[in-house]
Amino acid sequence: MKEITTIEVQNLIEKGEQLHVVDVREADEVAAGTIPGAIHIPLGDIPARISELDVSKSYILICRSGARSGRATAFLTEKGYDVANMVGGILEWEGETE
């Protein structure tokens, strides 16, 4: 499974990289703050909403600590998507949130 650290994600944002971030937490968790521009698809909805993701793009998956996004990363990798799990999740995120 591909992984990326919170520091690596922050560095990419600071360099102006166009990132595709998917937050797999529940709505109440996302309401407390997420990475700017992240799209919200709760983990349990990933199979039903997979068509919302473009298989030609790379995605960074995030959650609270990295466990749920790890499960989503494994699932999407099996389906042919280029995805990376942000290890440490929002708990370790030090950048801006919205």
C-alpha positions, 0 to 999 in steps of 0.5 A: 500500500502506498503511503504519504506523510502529513508533512509530505502532503503539506509540502506538496500543498505549499508547492502549489501541487494540485492534489486530489484528497478524499476524506473518508471520515464521518460527516461530523468529523469532517465538519470539525475540519478537513484539508482544504479542497478535500472531497468527502466520501465516508468509508462505508460509501466508497463502494457505492460512490466509486464512480465519483473518482476518476481512475486516471487521477491520483488520490490521497486518502485521509481519516482521523488516524490513518486506519480507515483511510488505509482500508479505503486505500486497499479497496481502491488499489484492488479496483485499479485506482492510484491511491495513497494513505496519509499516515497519521491522519488529521491527528498529525495534520499541522496545516490549514483546515476548513 
